[in-house]
Amino acid sequence: MKQIKRVSLILLVSLSGFAGTFTTIHARIESDKKASISTPKYKRWLVYAEADLIIAKAVLDLPDLCIVGVLYHSQQCAEKALKAFLVFHQTSFKKTHDLVELVKACVNPK
């Protein structure tokens, strides 16, 4: 339990340096929600990808115990960026989290 509290505290302190960035991204996401008709869907995917990248970078500075968080958010960033590419190029894709499948769809659009 002490280890979890310690990691939570470290995470909180590390992420506090990114508070302004998170606030900016949150504002962009909320703005996109309100203007969803005028904001292209691919841009929303990119905003979400950027948020995951920022989180991955922040968690990277934490103890080794948190490497899973870095890997998770890095995968999420890549997935969302690939989906943004596919949406931009008007290529349909099935709901998946498989990066290999998404890359293949990007290389061979239908």
N, C-alpha and C positions, 0 to 999 in steps of 0.2 A: 504494500500500500504506500509506503514511503517513496518507493521508486516512481510510482505513478504520479504522486503529488509533485515530486521533484521534476519529472519530465513535463508535467502540465505547467509548472511555474516557468521552466526554461522556455517552453513553447510560447507562453504568454509574453515573456520578456522579449524573446526574439521577434515575435510577430508585431510587437508594439512599434518597432521601427518602421514597419510597413503600414501602419495605421492609415496614414494619408493616402497611400496607394490603394488600399482596400476600400477606403471611403470613396475615392474617385471611381474605382471599378464598380462599386455598388451603385453609385449615382448613375453611371453609364448604363448599367443593367436595368435599373428602374426607369430611366429615361427611354430605353429601348422598349420596355414593356408598354409604356404609355403611347409610344409612337410606332408600335409594331407594324402598322400598315405601311408607313413610309420608310422604316429601317429595313434594309435588305437582310434576309435571314442569315446569309453567310457572315455578315458583320457581327450579328449576335453570337454566332458560333465562335468567332475570333475573340470577342470580349471574354467569353467563358474560358477559352483556351488560355488567354493572357492571365486570367485570374489563377488558373491552375499552375501556370509557370511561376508566377510570383510566390504562390504558396510553396511550391517545390523548392524554390531557391531559399526561402525562409527556413524551411524544415531541414535543409541541407546543413545548416549550421548547428543543428542539435546533435545530441549524443548518438552513437551508432544504433541505439535502440530504435531510433526514429527513421531509419533508412527505408522502412516499408512505406512510410508516408511520402518520402521523396519519390520512390518508385511509382506509387499509386498516382500521385498528381502529375508526374512526368508522362505516364501512360495516358491519363485523362487529357492533358494538354495536346499530345500528339493526335489522339482520337478526334478531338474537337477541331483541330486545325485541318485534319484530313477531311472531315465532314464539311467544313467551310469551303474547302476547295471543290468538293463534289457539288455542293449546293450552288456555288458560283458558276460552275460549268454545266449546271442543270442536268447533272447525272444522278439518276435515282440509285438508291442503295437501301438494302434491307437493314433493319435495326440490328446492330451488332456492336461488339466491343473488340472485335478481332482486328488488330492493326494490319496484319498481313492481308486480310480480305479487303480492307479499306484502301491500302496501297495499290493492290491489284486493280481495284475499281478506278483509282486515280490514273493509273497507267493505261488501262484499257476501258475508257468510258463507253457506255452503251448508248 
